[in-house]
Amino acid sequence: KKQKIDRKKPTMMKFSSFIATLLVAPIIAFQPTQLHRVDTTCFSQTCLNALSRRDLLSSMPAAVATTGAILIPWKGANAADDASTTSSSPTISYQGVFTDPQHPKGYRVLIGDGKEGRMQLQDEPDDTVFAIPFKINTDKKTNEVRLALDFTAKGGPKDVPGVLGSNKDVTTISFPDGNVWKKETGIIGVYRDGLNPTYLRVIRKEKGSTLTVDLINGSKTINVSAKAGNPTVKFDFPGKPNDPGTVDLKKNTISFGDGNVWTKL
């Protein structure tokens, strides 16, 4: 009888261990780390991240020409480094909005890093918007910076050289045919979001005091309007119209009431 009782003890111990496992396993499995994490790195109206209206943002392929004025995102927009400050980048920032004297009603928006970038190009209002890729080369002897622009999407040549320069504190891009693009000054330009440095904001001028603002949140972009003022600009953000932003032209910043500060590149 003693032997029979001894043989049953391990069985009872196994059964008790099995019951304990059933009770403890669900508790172990239900850890807070398994819950869906909400991105709270950027939650303000001006940042437009982690909000329900992100569903309004439409993802657009970067290499496809489109009609309308929404800026096509470039993969380099996710980079945290400013092209004007990285060691491999030109000392003069080419990122910004440029005017073309041959197409005064159009615009050229250049965004990228120290090696390559993408230009958003529109010749006339309501014309096709083209995404033009380009590469950056710096002459080690002269430090001359050249942009090799690929205009094949527009029906042009593949490697058009544009020399980055400066004329009376205005950044320029000069071409072999004598055409010179000038970088817009003042409030017009490309900005980095203060709450999420991977997000870019492009401000372009429309008619009068009306501005167009492209909010580039990674691979998604939304287009909003704004009204220029001095020193306040009112932005019509989704769900928050007439949101004032204070412009500081000396610091090249736009500050908002939620603490966000956009810095011009």
Secondary structure, 3 states (H helix, E strand, C coil): CHHHHHHHHHHHHHHHHHHHHHHHHHHHHCCHHHCCCCCCCCCCCCCCCCCHHHHHCEECCCCCCEECCCCCCCHHHHCCCCCCCCCCCCCCCCCEEEEECCEEEEEEEEEECCCEEEEEEECCCCCEEEEEEEEEEECCCCCCEEEEECCHHHCCCCCEEEEEEEECCEEEEECCCCCEEEECCCCCEEEECCCCCCCEEEEEECCCCEEEEEEEECCEEEEEEEECCCCEEEEEECCEEEEEEEEECCCCEEEECCCCEEEEC
